[in-house]
Amino acid sequence: MSLVLRYLFAVFYIYSALGFLFGFMPLPKMTGMAQHLIDAEVSSGLMTFVKITELVGSILLLSDLLAPLALALLAPITINILFFILVLNPSLTVLGVSMFLVHLVLVLNYRERYMLLFKKMDSSKRSQKIVA
């Protein structure tokens, strides 16, 4: 099940990134502050950076090459999409929440690897690392 979710999640981000970068999927028109924010991101080049990050992260995720790193790379983007939708475009709440939940399930699938970041190292091993 997580394999299917990983592929769908990665393909969604690949399609979104390539669609923006090559212009075959223009950004949807929005109203008010949402459109102002999107316009500012596009004109400043931030959207291009985000889409390249999406592309790199999703290719790593699709290939299962450094998947935990790919999920960490894509996490701020997924959270930004969720908050953007909840605050500025509530009509897409189902999309934002479902993307966040799929991301969360995938992160939980790799929780053993993430827990290594919080594992306390013995003081004897720490002194060996410093000397070496």
N, C-alpha and C positions, 0 to 999 in steps of 0.2 A: 504493500500500500504506500509506504513512504517513497518507494522508487517512482511510482506513478506521480505522486505529489511533487517530487523533486523535478521530474521531467516537465510537468505542466508549469510549475513555477518558473523554471529556467526558460522554457519556450516563450512564456508570456513576456518576460523581461527582454529576451532576445528580439522578439517581434516588435515590442515597444521601442527599443533602442534603435533598431535598424529602420523602423518606420519613420522615426524622427530624423535620424542622421541622413537618410537617403530621400526623404520627402514623400514617401508613398503613403504615409499615415500622418496627416497634419494634426496638430493639437486641436482638440475641440474648442469651439467658441464658448466662452463663459460670460458671465455678467459681473459687473461691479468689481469688488476687490479681488476676486479670483482671477479675472482677466488681467487686472493690473499686475498682480504677482507673477502670473505666467509671462506677460510681456516683459517684465523686468528681468526674469530669469533668462529668457531667450536673448534679449538685447545685450545682457552683460556677459553672455557666454556660459553662465552657470548651468543652463539646461544641457548644453553640449557636454560639459564635464560630467554631469549626472548620467547622461545617456551612455557615455563611454564607460563609466563605472558600472552601470547596469550590464552592459555588453560583456565586459571582462568578468564580472562576478557570475553572470549567468552561464558563460562558457565554462568557467571553472566548475560550476555546480553541475552542469549538464554532463561534463566529462568525468565527474566524480574525482577531479583532481583538486585536492585541497578544499573539499566541500565545506568543512567548518569555517575556513577562512573566507570562502565565498559568501556564506551566510552572514558572517560578521560584516563583510563589506557591503552587503545589500540591506542589512538591518536599518541603518539610518534612512535609507531611501524608502523602505517599506513603512517605517514609522512616519516619515514626512508625508507620504501619500495618504496614510490613514488620517493624520491630523488635518491635512489640507481638505480632504473630503468631509470630515466631520464638521469642520468649522466653516468652510467656504462653499462647499458643494454637497449638501446633505442628501441630494437625490441619488448619489452613488454610494451611500453608506454600506449597502450590502457588499459591493465590490471591495471597498477599503477594509472592512472587517474580515471578509473572507481571505483577502491577501495576507492580512496580519496573522490570522489563525493558521493558515498554511505555513507561513514562515515560522511561527511558534512551534508547530508540530515538527517541522524539519530540524529546528534547533534542538528540541527535546530528543530527537533521534540521535544526535551527536553529543548529548550531554556529558558522556564520559570524557570526551576529549576537552570539552570546555571546563570541566571540573578540575583538570590538571592545572589550569591557570590559578586556581585557588588553593592548591595543595601546598601545605607548609613543608618546607625542606628541612631536614635535620641540620643542626648546627655544624656537625662534623662534615656533612656533604657540602655545606655552604662554604666552609673554610677551604675545602679542597678545590672548589670551583674558583675561588678567588686566587689561590696560589697558581692554579694551572693556567 
